[in-house]
Amino acid sequence: MRYSELARTLAGVSPKMLSQTLKSLERDGLVSRTATATVPVTVTYDLTALGLSLHETVRQLKVWSELHRDEVSAHQARFDAARDR
């Protein structure tokens, strides 16, 4: 994806945080960065083989969190209520 596409997809993430995260992911070998000499420079990011190998695990974590969101929220509410007594 192009940087601008990522920024739109991840609305609410600051440009500084997005840049830092992408640099970290590139350092870890999870994404590759390609800069094309255009005006302005076009930068694209792709998942590497290592990044793709992690994708399914992260996807399953997302599915789990969506399935258990209400249960986790209920536990948090009970915990907070007990703490506030």
HTML snippet that shows the backbone in 3Dmol.js (N, CA, C, O; Angstrom):
<script src="https://3Dmol.org/build/3Dmol-min.js"></script>
<div id="view" style="width:600px;height:400px;position:relative"></div>
<script>
const pdb = `
ATOM      1  N   MET A   1       0.840  -1.180   0.000  1.00  0.00           N
ATOM      2  CA  MET A   1       0.000   0.000   0.000  1.00  0.00           C
ATOM      3  C   MET A   1       0.885   1.243   0.000  1.00  0.00           C
ATOM      4  O   MET A   1       2.018   1.231   0.482  1.00  0.00           O
ATOM      5  N   ARG A   2       0.336   2.296  -0.548  1.00  0.00           N
ATOM      6  CA  ARG A   2       1.035   3.571  -0.479  1.00  0.00           C
ATOM      7  C   ARG A   2       0.836   4.156   0.910  1.00  0.00           C
ATOM      8  O   ARG A   2      -0.136   3.847   1.598  1.00  0.00           O
ATOM      9  N   TYR A   3       1.768   5.000   1.304  1.00  0.00           N
ATOM     10  CA  TYR A   3       1.698   5.630   2.623  1.00  0.00           C
ATOM     11  C   TYR A   3       0.359   6.333   2.812  1.00  0.00           C
ATOM     12  O   TYR A   3      -0.264   6.205   3.866  1.00  0.00           O
ATOM     13  N   SER A   4      -0.085   7.068   1.809  1.00  0.00           N
ATOM     14  CA  SER A   4      -1.345   7.819   1.924  1.00  0.00           C
ATOM     15  C   SER A   4      -2.544   6.879   2.095  1.00  0.00           C
ATOM     16  O   SER A   4      -3.485   7.209   2.817  1.00  0.00           O
ATOM     17  N   GLU A   5      -2.521   5.723   1.444  1.00  0.00           N
ATOM     18  CA  GLU A   5      -3.590   4.732   1.620  1.00  0.00           C
ATOM     19  C   GLU A   5      -3.602   4.208   3.047  1.00  0.00           C
ATOM     20  O   GLU A   5      -4.664   4.071   3.654  1.00  0.00           O
ATOM     21  N   LEU A   6      -2.423   3.914   3.581  1.00  0.00           N
ATOM     22  CA  LEU A   6      -2.332   3.453   4.963  1.00  0.00           C
ATOM     23  C   LEU A   6      -2.866   4.520   5.918  1.00  0.00           C
ATOM     24  O   LEU A   6      -3.604   4.211   6.854  1.00  0.00           O
ATOM     25  N   ALA A   7      -2.492   5.767   5.679  1.00  0.00           N
ATOM     26  CA  ALA A   7      -2.936   6.858   6.545  1.00  0.00           C
ATOM     27  C   ALA A   7      -4.458   6.975   6.534  1.00  0.00           C
ATOM     28  O   ALA A   7      -5.072   7.191   7.580  1.00  0.00           O
ATOM     29  N   ARG A   8      -5.069   6.835   5.358  1.00  0.00           N
ATOM     30  CA  ARG A   8      -6.541   6.901   5.271  1.00  0.00           C
ATOM     31  C   ARG A   8      -7.189   5.702   5.951  1.00  0.00           C
ATOM     32  O   ARG A   8      -8.185   5.850   6.660  1.00  0.00           O
ATOM     33  N   THR A   9      -6.631   4.526   5.739  1.00  0.00           N
ATOM     34  CA  THR A   9      -7.177   3.301   6.325  1.00  0.00           C
ATOM     35  C   THR A   9      -7.087   3.332   7.844  1.00  0.00           C
ATOM     36  O   THR A   9      -7.978   2.843   8.540  1.00  0.00           O
ATOM     37  N   LEU A  10      -6.015   3.905   8.346  1.00  0.00           N
ATOM     38  CA  LEU A  10      -5.779   3.958   9.789  1.00  0.00           C
ATOM     39  C   LEU A  10      -6.117   5.354  10.322  1.00  0.00           C
ATOM     40  O   LEU A  10      -5.329   5.956  11.052  1.00  0.00           O
ATOM     41  N   ALA A  11      -7.284   5.853   9.952  1.00  0.00           N
ATOM     42  CA  ALA A  11      -7.704   7.189  10.377  1.00  0.00           C
ATOM     43  C   ALA A  11      -7.587   7.303  11.894  1.00  0.00           C
ATOM     44  O   ALA A  11      -7.967   6.391  12.628  1.00  0.00           O
ATOM     45  N   GLY A  12      -7.061   8.424  12.345  1.00  0.00           N
ATOM     46  CA  GLY A  12      -6.894   8.634  13.776  1.00  0.00           C
ATOM     47  C   GLY A  12      -5.473   8.392  14.252  1.00  0.00           C
ATOM     48  O   GLY A  12      -5.110   8.798  15.355  1.00  0.00           O
ATOM     49  N   VAL A  13      -4.664   7.731  13.427  1.00  0.00           N
ATOM     50  CA  VAL A  13      -3.257   7.519  13.767  1.00  0.00           C
ATOM     51  C   VAL A  13      -2.478   8.719  13.239  1.00  0.00           C
ATOM     52  O   VAL A  13      -2.590   9.074  12.066  1.00  0.00           O
ATOM     53  N   SER A  14      -1.696   9.333  14.106  1.00  0.00           N
ATOM     54  CA  SER A  14      -0.936  10.516  13.694  1.00  0.00           C
ATOM     55  C   SER A  14       0.121  10.134  12.662  1.00  0.00           C
ATOM     56  O   SER A  14       0.623   9.010  12.674  1.00  0.00           O
ATOM     57  N   PRO A  15       0.459  11.066  11.770  1.00  0.00           N
ATOM     58  CA  PRO A  15       1.516  10.778  10.777  1.00  0.00           C
ATOM     59  C   PRO A  15       2.831  10.368  11.434  1.00  0.00           C
ATOM     60  O   PRO A  15       3.527   9.485  10.931  1.00  0.00           O
ATOM     61  N   LYS A  16       3.176  11.009  12.564  1.00  0.00           N
ATOM     62  CA  LYS A  16       4.416  10.664  13.259  1.00  0.00           C
ATOM     63  C   LYS A  16       4.378   9.218  13.750  1.00  0.00           C
ATOM     64  O   LYS A  16       5.350   8.481  13.583  1.00  0.00           O
ATOM     65  N   MET A  17       3.257   8.807  14.356  1.00  0.00           N
ATOM     66  CA  MET A  17       3.151   7.439  14.881  1.00  0.00           C
ATOM     67  C   MET A  17       3.142   6.422  13.736  1.00  0.00           C
ATOM     68  O   MET A  17       3.748   5.356  13.847  1.00  0.00           O
ATOM     69  N   LEU A  18       2.457   6.750  12.638  1.00  0.00           N
ATOM     70  CA  LEU A  18       2.438   5.841  11.487  1.00  0.00           C
ATOM     71  C   LEU A  18       3.848   5.667  10.935  1.00  0.00           C
ATOM     72  O   LEU A  18       4.269   4.545  10.653  1.00  0.00           O
ATOM     73  N   SER A  19       4.576   6.759  10.780  1.00  0.00           N
ATOM     74  CA  SER A  19       5.945   6.675  10.262  1.00  0.00           C
ATOM     75  C   SER A  19       6.838   5.864  11.188  1.00  0.00           C
ATOM     76  O   SER A  19       7.610   5.023  10.726  1.00  0.00           O
ATOM     77  N   GLN A  20       6.741   6.110  12.493  1.00  0.00           N
ATOM     78  CA  GLN A  20       7.554   5.358  13.449  1.00  0.00           C
ATOM     79  C   GLN A  20       7.225   3.871  13.408  1.00  0.00           C
ATOM     80  O   GLN A  20       8.121   3.027  13.447  1.00  0.00           O
ATOM     81  N   THR A  21       5.942   3.559  13.330  1.00  0.00           N
ATOM     82  CA  THR A  21       5.529   2.154  13.310  1.00  0.00           C
ATOM     83  C   THR A  21       6.008   1.462  12.036  1.00  0.00           C
ATOM     84  O   THR A  21       6.497   0.334  12.088  1.00  0.00           O
ATOM     85  N   LEU A  22       5.870   2.132  10.899  1.00  0.00           N
ATOM     86  CA  LEU A  22       6.332   1.545   9.642  1.00  0.00           C
ATOM     87  C   LEU A  22       7.839   1.319   9.662  1.00  0.00           C
ATOM     88  O   LEU A  22       8.315   0.289   9.184  1.00  0.00           O
ATOM     89  N   LYS A  23       8.593   2.266  10.207  1.00  0.00           N
ATOM     90  CA  LYS A  23      10.047   2.087  10.307  1.00  0.00           C
ATOM     91  C   LYS A  23      10.381   0.894  11.202  1.00  0.00           C
ATOM     92  O   LYS A  23      11.291   0.120  10.903  1.00  0.00           O
ATOM     93  N   SER A  24       9.646   0.753  12.292  1.00  0.00           N
ATOM     94  CA  SER A  24       9.873  -0.371  13.201  1.00  0.00           C
ATOM     95  C   SER A  24       9.546  -1.697  12.522  1.00  0.00           C
ATOM     96  O   SER A  24      10.292  -2.668  12.650  1.00  0.00           O
ATOM     97  N   LEU A  25       8.426  -1.733  11.800  1.00  0.00           N
ATOM     98  CA  LEU A  25       8.041  -2.959  11.080  1.00  0.00           C
ATOM     99  C   LEU A  25       9.054  -3.299   9.989  1.00  0.00           C
ATOM    100  O   LEU A  25       9.340  -4.471   9.743  1.00  0.00           O
ATOM    101  N   GLU A  26       9.592  -2.269   9.338  1.00  0.00           N
ATOM    102  CA  GLU A  26      10.618  -2.491   8.318  1.00  0.00           C
ATOM    103  C   GLU A  26      11.893  -3.034   8.982  1.00  0.00           C
ATOM    104  O   GLU A  26      12.518  -3.961   8.468  1.00  0.00           O
ATOM    105  N   ARG A  27      12.266  -2.458  10.110  1.00  0.00           N
ATOM    106  CA  ARG A  27      13.449  -2.913  10.845  1.00  0.00           C
ATOM    107  C   ARG A  27      13.306  -4.369  11.269  1.00  0.00           C
ATOM    108  O   ARG A  27      14.271  -5.133  11.241  1.00  0.00           O
ATOM    109  N   ASP A  28      12.078  -4.748  11.665  1.00  0.00           N
ATOM    110  CA  ASP A  28      11.811  -6.116  12.105  1.00  0.00           C
ATOM    111  C   ASP A  28      11.712  -7.104  10.948  1.00  0.00           C
ATOM    112  O   ASP A  28      11.679  -8.317  11.158  1.00  0.00           O
ATOM    113  N   GLY A  29      11.666  -6.577   9.725  1.00  0.00           N
ATOM    114  CA  GLY A  29      11.575  -7.452   8.559  1.00  0.00           C
ATOM    115  C   GLY A  29      10.151  -7.852   8.202  1.00  0.00           C
ATOM    116  O   GLY A  29       9.944  -8.788   7.430  1.00  0.00           O
ATOM    117  N   LEU A  30       9.164  -7.146   8.761  1.00  0.00           N
ATOM    118  CA  LEU A  30       7.766  -7.500   8.491  1.00  0.00           C
ATOM    119  C   LEU A  30       7.200  -6.784   7.271  1.00  0.00           C
ATOM    120  O   LEU A  30       6.278  -7.287   6.629  1.00  0.00           O
ATOM    121  N   VAL A  31       7.746  -5.615   6.947  1.00  0.00           N
ATOM    122  CA  VAL A  31       7.331  -4.900   5.746  1.00  0.00           C
ATOM    123  C   VAL A  31       8.562  -4.447   4.978  1.00  0.00           C
ATOM    124  O   VAL A  31       9.642  -4.275   5.543  1.00  0.00           O
ATOM    125  N   SER A  32       8.375  -4.259   3.691  1.00  0.00           N
ATOM    126  CA  SER A  32       9.439  -3.682   2.866  1.00  0.00           C
ATOM    127  C   SER A  32       8.941  -2.334   2.363  1.00  0.00           C
ATOM    128  O   SER A  32       7.747  -2.150   2.126  1.00  0.00           O
ATOM    129  N   ARG A  33       9.856  -1.406   2.204  1.00  0.00           N
ATOM    130  CA  ARG A  33       9.543  -0.043   1.760  1.00  0.00           C
ATOM    131  C   ARG A  33      10.206   0.177   0.410  1.00  0.00           C
ATOM    132  O   ARG A  33      11.392  -0.097   0.229  1.00  0.00           O
ATOM    133  N   THR A  34       9.408   0.683  -0.544  1.00  0.00           N
ATOM    134  CA  THR A  34       9.941   0.986  -1.863  1.00  0.00           C
ATOM    135  C   THR A  34       9.623   2.437  -2.188  1.00  0.00           C
ATOM    136  O   THR A  34       8.461   2.844  -2.175  1.00  0.00           O
ATOM    137  N   ALA A  35      10.661   3.217  -2.480  1.00  0.00           N
ATOM    138  CA  ALA A  35      10.491   4.619  -2.870  1.00  0.00           C
ATOM    139  C   ALA A  35      10.741   4.726  -4.367  1.00  0.00           C
ATOM    140  O   ALA A  35      11.763   4.267  -4.878  1.00  0.00           O
ATOM    141  N   THR A  36       9.780   5.346  -5.066  1.00  0.00           N
ATOM    142  CA  THR A  36       9.891   5.532  -6.506  1.00  0.00           C
ATOM    143  C   THR A  36      10.114   7.011  -6.785  1.00  0.00           C
ATOM    144  O   THR A  36       9.405   7.865  -6.251  1.00  0.00           O
ATOM    145  N   ALA A  37      11.104   7.311  -7.624  1.00  0.00           N
ATOM    146  CA  ALA A  37      11.462   8.697  -7.920  1.00  0.00           C
ATOM    147  C   ALA A  37      10.415   9.344  -8.818  1.00  0.00           C
ATOM    148  O   ALA A  37      10.544   9.347 -10.043  1.00  0.00           O
ATOM    149  N   THR A  38       9.389   9.884  -8.198  1.00  0.00           N
ATOM    150  CA  THR A  38       8.373  10.662  -8.886  1.00  0.00           C
ATOM    151  C   THR A  38       8.287  12.001  -8.167  1.00  0.00           C
ATOM    152  O   THR A  38       8.970  12.215  -7.166  1.00  0.00           O
ATOM    153  N   VAL A  39       7.460  12.892  -8.668  1.00  0.00           N
ATOM    154  CA  VAL A  39       7.255  14.174  -7.989  1.00  0.00           C
ATOM    155  C   VAL A  39       5.810  14.243  -7.560  1.00  0.00           C
ATOM    156  O   VAL A  39       4.942  14.372  -8.423  1.00  0.00           O
ATOM    157  N   PRO A  40       5.489  14.165  -6.260  1.00  0.00           N
ATOM    158  CA  PRO A  40       6.420  13.854  -5.164  1.00  0.00           C
ATOM    159  C   PRO A  40       6.785  12.379  -5.168  1.00  0.00           C
ATOM    160  O   PRO A  40       6.196  11.587  -5.903  1.00  0.00           O
ATOM    161  N   VAL A  41       7.748  12.019  -4.352  1.00  0.00           N
ATOM    162  CA  VAL A  41       8.216  10.630  -4.256  1.00  0.00           C
ATOM    163  C   VAL A  41       7.048   9.732  -3.854  1.00  0.00           C
ATOM    164  O   VAL A  41       6.276  10.064  -2.954  1.00  0.00           O
ATOM    165  N   THR A  42       6.929   8.596  -4.530  1.00  0.00           N
ATOM    166  CA  THR A  42       5.901   7.611  -4.201  1.00  0.00           C
ATOM    167  C   THR A  42       6.530   6.537  -3.333  1.00  0.00           C
ATOM    168  O   THR A  42       7.524   5.921  -3.716  1.00  0.00           O
ATOM    169  N   VAL A  43       5.944   6.316  -2.157  1.00  0.00           N
ATOM    170  CA  VAL A  43       6.457   5.300  -1.238  1.00  0.00           C
ATOM    171  C   VAL A  43       5.381   4.245  -1.043  1.00  0.00           C
ATOM    172  O   VAL A  43       4.233   4.562  -0.728  1.00  0.00           O
ATOM    173  N   THR A  44       5.764   2.988  -1.233  1.00  0.00           N
ATOM    174  CA  THR A  44       4.826   1.884  -1.017  1.00  0.00           C
ATOM    175  C   THR A  44       5.418   0.925   0.008  1.00  0.00           C
ATOM    176  O   THR A  44       6.634   0.781   0.141  1.00  0.00           O
ATOM    177  N   TYR A  45       4.509   0.279   0.721  1.00  0.00           N
ATOM    178  CA  TYR A  45       4.888  -0.712   1.724  1.00  0.00           C
ATOM    179  C   TYR A  45       4.207  -2.028   1.385  1.00  0.00           C
ATOM    180  O   TYR A  45       3.031  -2.060   1.023  1.00  0.00           O
ATOM    181  N   ASP A  46       4.963  -3.112   1.507  1.00  0.00           N
ATOM    182  CA  ASP A  46       4.433  -4.453   1.261  1.00  0.00           C
ATOM    183  C   ASP A  46       4.817  -5.349   2.417  1.00  0.00           C
ATOM    184  O   ASP A  46       5.874  -5.181   3.027  1.00  0.00           O
ATOM    185  N   LEU A  47       3.938  -6.317   2.719  1.00  0.00           N
ATOM    186  CA  LEU A  47       4.312  -7.333   3.700  1.00  0.00           C
ATOM    187  C   LEU A  47       5.387  -8.222   3.098  1.00  0.00           C
ATOM    188  O   LEU A  47       5.311  -8.603   1.930  1.00  0.00           O
ATOM    189  N   THR A  48       6.372  -8.543   3.894  1.00  0.00           N
ATOM    190  CA  THR A  48       7.397  -9.509   3.474  1.00  0.00           C
ATOM    191  C   THR A  48       6.859 -10.915   3.746  1.00  0.00           C
ATOM    192  O   THR A  48       5.763 -11.076   4.281  1.00  0.00           O
ATOM    193  N   ALA A  49       7.626 -11.908   3.381  1.00  0.00           N
ATOM    194  CA  ALA A  49       7.235 -13.290   3.686  1.00  0.00           C
ATOM    195  C   ALA A  49       7.076 -13.468   5.191  1.00  0.00           C
ATOM    196  O   ALA A  49       6.159 -14.152   5.647  1.00  0.00           O
ATOM    197  N   LEU A  50       7.969 -12.852   5.959  1.00  0.00           N
ATOM    198  CA  LEU A  50       7.872 -12.925   7.421  1.00  0.00           C
ATOM    199  C   LEU A  50       6.588 -12.253   7.909  1.00  0.00           C
ATOM    200  O   LEU A  50       5.899 -12.774   8.786  1.00  0.00           O
ATOM    201  N   GLY A  51       6.277 -11.093   7.333  1.00  0.00           N
ATOM    202  CA  GLY A  51       5.041 -10.399   7.698  1.00  0.00           C
ATOM    203  C   GLY A  51       3.810 -11.200   7.340  1.00  0.00           C
ATOM    204  O   GLY A  51       2.852 -11.252   8.112  1.00  0.00           O
ATOM    205  N   LEU A  52       3.828 -11.822   6.180  1.00  0.00           N
ATOM    206  CA  LEU A  52       2.694 -12.660   5.767  1.00  0.00           C
ATOM    207  C   LEU A  52       2.522 -13.854   6.695  1.00  0.00           C
ATOM    208  O   LEU A  52       1.399 -14.289   6.953  1.00  0.00           O
ATOM    209  N   SER A  53       3.643 -14.390   7.202  1.00  0.00           N
ATOM    210  CA  SER A  53       3.547 -15.541   8.099  1.00  0.00           C
ATOM    211  C   SER A  53       2.885 -15.161   9.423  1.00  0.00           C
ATOM    212  O   SER A  53       2.320 -16.021  10.098  1.00  0.00           O
ATOM    213  N   LEU A  54       2.947 -13.902   9.796  1.00  0.00           N
ATOM    214  CA  LEU A  54       2.325 -13.416  11.033  1.00  0.00           C
ATOM    215  C   LEU A  54       0.871 -13.002  10.818  1.00  0.00           C
ATOM    216  O   LEU A  54       0.097 -12.933  11.773  1.00  0.00           O
ATOM    217  N   HIS A  55       0.504 -12.731   9.588  1.00  0.00           N
ATOM    218  CA  HIS A  55      -0.822 -12.203   9.264  1.00  0.00           C
ATOM    219  C   HIS A  55      -1.964 -13.063   9.801  1.00  0.00           C
ATOM    220  O   HIS A  55      -2.895 -12.525  10.401  1.00  0.00           O
ATOM    221  N   GLU A  56      -1.923 -14.357   9.608  1.00  0.00           N
ATOM    222  CA  GLU A  56      -3.016 -15.231  10.038  1.00  0.00           C
ATOM    223  C   GLU A  56      -3.156 -15.228  11.555  1.00  0.00           C
ATOM    224  O   GLU A  56      -4.272 -15.252  12.073  1.00  0.00           O
ATOM    225  N   THR A  57      -2.048 -15.200  12.264  1.00  0.00           N
ATOM    226  CA  THR A  57      -2.096 -15.156  13.729  1.00  0.00           C
ATOM    227  C   THR A  57      -2.757 -13.866  14.202  1.00  0.00           C
ATOM    228  O   THR A  57      -3.610 -13.895  15.090  1.00  0.00           O
ATOM    229  N   VAL A  58      -2.376 -12.754  13.625  1.00  0.00           N
ATOM    230  CA  VAL A  58      -2.968 -11.467  14.000  1.00  0.00           C
ATOM    231  C   VAL A  58      -4.447 -11.441  13.631  1.00  0.00           C
ATOM    232  O   VAL A  58      -5.268 -10.908  14.378  1.00  0.00           O
ATOM    233  N   ARG A  59      -4.782 -12.011  12.494  1.00  0.00           N
ATOM    234  CA  ARG A  59      -6.188 -12.071  12.070  1.00  0.00           C
ATOM    235  C   ARG A  59      -7.023 -12.871  13.064  1.00  0.00           C
ATOM    236  O   ARG A  59      -8.138 -12.471  13.399  1.00  0.00           O
ATOM    237  N   GLN A  60      -6.497 -13.988  13.533  1.00  0.00           N
ATOM    238  CA  GLN A  60      -7.215 -14.796  14.516  1.00  0.00           C
ATOM    239  C   GLN A  60      -7.376 -14.050  15.840  1.00  0.00           C
ATOM    240  O   GLN A  60      -8.412 -14.172  16.494  1.00  0.00           O
ATOM    241  N   LEU A  61      -6.379 -13.291  16.237  1.00  0.00           N
ATOM    242  CA  LEU A  61      -6.480 -12.473  17.448  1.00  0.00           C
ATOM    243  C   LEU A  61      -7.592 -11.432  17.298  1.00  0.00           C
ATOM    244  O   LEU A  61      -8.343 -11.180  18.240  1.00  0.00           O
ATOM    245  N   LYS A  62      -7.691 -10.841  16.129  1.00  0.00           N
ATOM    246  CA  LYS A  62      -8.752  -9.869  15.852  1.00  0.00           C
ATOM    247  C   LYS A  62     -10.129 -10.533  15.952  1.00  0.00           C
ATOM    248  O   LYS A  62     -11.047  -9.986  16.563  1.00  0.00           O
ATOM    249  N   VAL A  63     -10.259 -11.701  15.353  1.00  0.00           N
ATOM    250  CA  VAL A  63     -11.540 -12.429  15.407  1.00  0.00           C
ATOM    251  C   VAL A  63     -11.893 -12.758  16.853  1.00  0.00           C
ATOM    252  O   VAL A  63     -13.039 -12.579  17.263  1.00  0.00           O
ATOM    253  N   TRP A  64     -10.922 -13.239  17.631  1.00  0.00           N
ATOM    254  CA  TRP A  64     -11.167 -13.573  19.034  1.00  0.00           C
ATOM    255  C   TRP A  64     -11.628 -12.338  19.796  1.00  0.00           C
ATOM    256  O   TRP A  64     -12.592 -12.399  20.559  1.00  0.00           O
ATOM    257  N   SER A  65     -10.947 -11.226  19.592  1.00  0.00           N
ATOM    258  CA  SER A  65     -11.296 -10.011  20.335  1.00  0.00           C
ATOM    259  C   SER A  65     -12.691  -9.519  19.969  1.00  0.00           C
ATOM    260  O   SER A  65     -13.410  -9.014  20.830  1.00  0.00           O
ATOM    261  N   GLU A  66     -13.074  -9.655  18.734  1.00  0.00           N
ATOM    262  CA  GLU A  66     -14.432  -9.264  18.329  1.00  0.00           C
ATOM    263  C   GLU A  66     -15.476 -10.191  18.947  1.00  0.00           C
ATOM    264  O   GLU A  66     -16.536  -9.730  19.370  1.00  0.00           O
ATOM    265  N   LEU A  67     -15.192 -11.479  19.001  1.00  0.00           N
ATOM    266  CA  LEU A  67     -16.131 -12.444  19.578  1.00  0.00           C
ATOM    267  C   LEU A  67     -16.302 -12.261  21.087  1.00  0.00           C
ATOM    268  O   LEU A  67     -17.376 -12.535  21.624  1.00  0.00           O
ATOM    269  N   HIS A  68     -15.262 -11.803  21.768  1.00  0.00           N
ATOM    270  CA  HIS A  68     -15.271 -11.717  23.231  1.00  0.00           C
ATOM    271  C   HIS A  68     -15.320 -10.289  23.771  1.00  0.00           C
ATOM    272  O   HIS A  68     -15.155 -10.071  24.971  1.00  0.00           O
ATOM    273  N   ARG A  69     -15.543  -9.330  22.895  1.00  0.00           N
ATOM    274  CA  ARG A  69     -15.552  -7.921  23.294  1.00  0.00           C
ATOM    275  C   ARG A  69     -16.535  -7.650  24.425  1.00  0.00           C
ATOM    276  O   ARG A  69     -16.177  -7.002  25.408  1.00  0.00           O
ATOM    277  N   ASP A  70     -17.771  -8.135  24.303  1.00  0.00           N
ATOM    278  CA  ASP A  70     -18.789  -7.888  25.327  1.00  0.00           C
ATOM    279  C   ASP A  70     -18.418  -8.531  26.658  1.00  0.00           C
ATOM    280  O   ASP A  70     -18.608  -7.928  27.715  1.00  0.00           O
ATOM    281  N   GLU A  71     -17.896  -9.737  26.611  1.00  0.00           N
ATOM    282  CA  GLU A  71     -17.506 -10.436  27.830  1.00  0.00           C
ATOM    283  C   GLU A  71     -16.364  -9.709  28.548  1.00  0.00           C
ATOM    284  O   GLU A  71     -16.379  -9.568  29.771  1.00  0.00           O
ATOM    285  N   VAL A  72     -15.384  -9.253  27.779  1.00  0.00           N
ATOM    286  CA  VAL A  72     -14.269  -8.512  28.368  1.00  0.00           C
ATOM    287  C   VAL A  72     -14.767  -7.203  28.966  1.00  0.00           C
ATOM    288  O   VAL A  72     -14.350  -6.830  30.062  1.00  0.00           O
ATOM    289  N   SER A  73     -15.650  -6.503  28.266  1.00  0.00           N
ATOM    290  CA  SER A  73     -16.207  -5.245  28.780  1.00  0.00           C
ATOM    291  C   SER A  73     -16.962  -5.468  30.083  1.00  0.00           C
ATOM    292  O   SER A  73     -16.866  -4.655  31.003  1.00  0.00           O
ATOM    293  N   ALA A  74     -17.715  -6.565  30.170  1.00  0.00           N
ATOM    294  CA  ALA A  74     -18.456  -6.879  31.395  1.00  0.00           C
ATOM    295  C   ALA A  74     -17.501  -7.137  32.551  1.00  0.00           C
ATOM    296  O   ALA A  74     -17.743  -6.676  33.666  1.00  0.00           O
ATOM    297  N   HIS A  75     -16.423  -7.865  32.299  1.00  0.00           N
ATOM    298  CA  HIS A  75     -15.420  -8.113  33.344  1.00  0.00           C
ATOM    299  C   HIS A  75     -14.771  -6.806  33.794  1.00  0.00           C
ATOM    300  O   HIS A  75     -14.551  -6.600  34.988  1.00  0.00           O
ATOM    301  N   GLN A  76     -14.469  -5.933  32.853  1.00  0.00           N
ATOM    302  CA  GLN A  76     -13.865  -4.651  33.201  1.00  0.00           C
ATOM    303  C   GLN A  76     -14.807  -3.825  34.068  1.00  0.00           C
ATOM    304  O   GLN A  76     -14.381  -3.207  35.044  1.00  0.00           O
ATOM    305  N   ALA A  77     -16.088  -3.817  33.709  1.00  0.00           N
ATOM    306  CA  ALA A  77     -17.072  -3.045  34.473  1.00  0.00           C
ATOM    307  C   ALA A  77     -17.188  -3.590  35.897  1.00  0.00           C
ATOM    308  O   ALA A  77     -17.229  -2.816  36.853  1.00  0.00           O
ATOM    309  N   ARG A  78     -17.242  -4.915  36.045  1.00  0.00           N
ATOM    310  CA  ARG A  78     -17.320  -5.514  37.385  1.00  0.00           C
ATOM    311  C   ARG A  78     -16.065  -5.206  38.203  1.00  0.00           C
ATOM    312  O   ARG A  78     -16.157  -4.878  39.386  1.00  0.00           O
ATOM    313  N   PHE A  79     -14.930  -5.310  37.589  1.00  0.00           N
ATOM    314  CA  PHE A  79     -13.665  -5.020  38.266  1.00  0.00           C
ATOM    315  C   PHE A  79     -13.633  -3.568  38.736  1.00  0.00           C
ATOM    316  O   PHE A  79     -13.306  -3.284  39.889  1.00  0.00           O
ATOM    317  N   ASP A  80     -13.976  -2.654  37.829  1.00  0.00           N
ATOM    318  CA  ASP A  80     -13.950  -1.224  38.162  1.00  0.00           C
ATOM    319  C   ASP A  80     -14.946  -0.899  39.270  1.00  0.00           C
ATOM    320  O   ASP A  80     -14.645  -0.099  40.157  1.00  0.00           O
ATOM    321  N   ALA A  81     -16.131  -1.511  39.229  1.00  0.00           N
ATOM    322  CA  ALA A  81     -17.151  -1.267  40.254  1.00  0.00           C
ATOM    323  C   ALA A  81     -16.657  -1.768  41.611  1.00  0.00           C
ATOM    324  O   ALA A  81     -16.857  -1.096  42.623  1.00  0.00           O
ATOM    325  N   ALA A  82     -16.026  -2.920  41.645  1.00  0.00           N
ATOM    326  CA  ALA A  82     -15.524  -3.475  42.909  1.00  0.00           C
ATOM    327  C   ALA A  82     -14.384  -2.614  43.450  1.00  0.00           C
ATOM    328  O   ALA A  82     -14.269  -2.444  44.664  1.00  0.00           O
ATOM    329  N   ARG A  83     -13.570  -2.087  42.601  1.00  0.00           N
ATOM    330  CA  ARG A  83     -12.438  -1.253  43.006  1.00  0.00           C
ATOM    331  C   ARG A  83     -12.902   0.085  43.563  1.00  0.00           C
ATOM    332  O   ARG A  83     -12.278   0.638  44.469  1.00  0.00           O
ATOM    333  N   ASP A  84     -14.008   0.608  43.015  1.00  0.00           N
ATOM    334  CA  ASP A  84     -14.510   1.923  43.414  1.00  0.00           C
ATOM    335  C   ASP A  84     -15.296   1.899  44.714  1.00  0.00           C
ATOM    336  O   ASP A  84     -15.689   2.951  45.219  1.00  0.00           O
ATOM    337  N   ARG A  85     -15.530   0.715  45.262  1.00  0.00           N
ATOM    338  CA  ARG A  85     -16.308   0.628  46.518  1.00  0.00           C
ATOM    339  C   ARG A  85     -15.536   1.121  47.686  1.00  0.00           C
ATOM    340  O   ARG A  85     -16.043   1.115  48.808  1.00  0.00           O
TER     341      ARG A  85
END
`;
const viewer = $3Dmol.createViewer("view");
viewer.addModel(pdb, "pdb");
viewer.setStyle({}, {cartoon: {color: "spectrum"}});
viewer.zoomTo();
viewer.render();
</script>
